[in-house]
């Protein structure tokens, strides 16, 4: 079989459509045989799935996946394993062992939301949260950061603190605000958000 994993910052991409590269792994007799890295280019989900099928992909392991494309994947002979998060290489090993974690029940996986989390670095799901919304977004202020969120189609923001100007701007843009402590692991925060554990700022 051939496993395909959309990658972002060496982790499973949170959304199938935003992957920077694709990891293809050949597996046989419960062991990993070979792997190949491909740089992805913008395109449609259907086109990406067809390209994977041409490359012999039998399983797609990903984060968010729009369910309307499941029939396309099935027709191409690709089994979709969605709701996964974390370092790609670790998940490959767990896939080989038949020990994948339970799918993350994230809102964006079900309702096409886009979530932004303020972080201290660029390690993706391996990073930790930054409690400052405006500064973490690199805009120098909450109003500018809110505008940046809207520009990128963000529907939900998770951060430690929203100043009054930022909160007013986000509320006006109909972007939901969720609170989390600083220094929390991003992957864990996503799981907590998916299970409804994070408090919402109103």
HELIX and SHEET records of a PDB file:
HELIX    1   1 UNK A   16  UNK A   18  5                                   3    
HELIX    2   2 UNK A   45  UNK A   54  1                                  10    
HELIX    3   3 UNK A   67  UNK A   69  5                                   3    
HELIX    4   4 UNK A   70  UNK A   75  1                                   6    
HELIX    5   5 UNK A   88  UNK A   97  1                                  10    
HELIX    6   6 UNK A  107  UNK A  111  1                                   5    
HELIX    7   7 UNK A  124  UNK A  126  5                                   3    
HELIX    8   8 UNK A  133  UNK A  136  1                                   4    
HELIX    9   9 UNK A  142  UNK A  151  1                                  10    
HELIX   10  10 UNK A  164  UNK A  172  1                                   9    
HELIX   11  11 UNK A  186  UNK A  194  1                                   9    
SHEET    1   A 4 UNK A  11  UNK A  12  0                                        
SHEET    2   A 4 UNK A   2  UNK A   8 -1                                        
SHEET    3   A 4 UNK A  21  UNK A  28 -1                                        
SHEET    4   A 4 UNK A  31  UNK A  39 -1                                        
SHEET    1   B 4 UNK A  11  UNK A  12  0                                        
SHEET    2   B 4 UNK A   2  UNK A   8 -1                                        
SHEET    3   B 4 UNK A  59  UNK A  61  1                                        
SHEET    4   B 4 UNK A  79  UNK A  81  1                                        
SHEET    1   C 4 UNK A 115  UNK A 117  0                                        
SHEET    2   C 4 UNK A 156  UNK A 159  1                                        
SHEET    3   C 4 UNK A 176  UNK A 179  1                                        
SHEET    4   C 4 UNK A 200  UNK A 201 -1                                        
END                                                                             
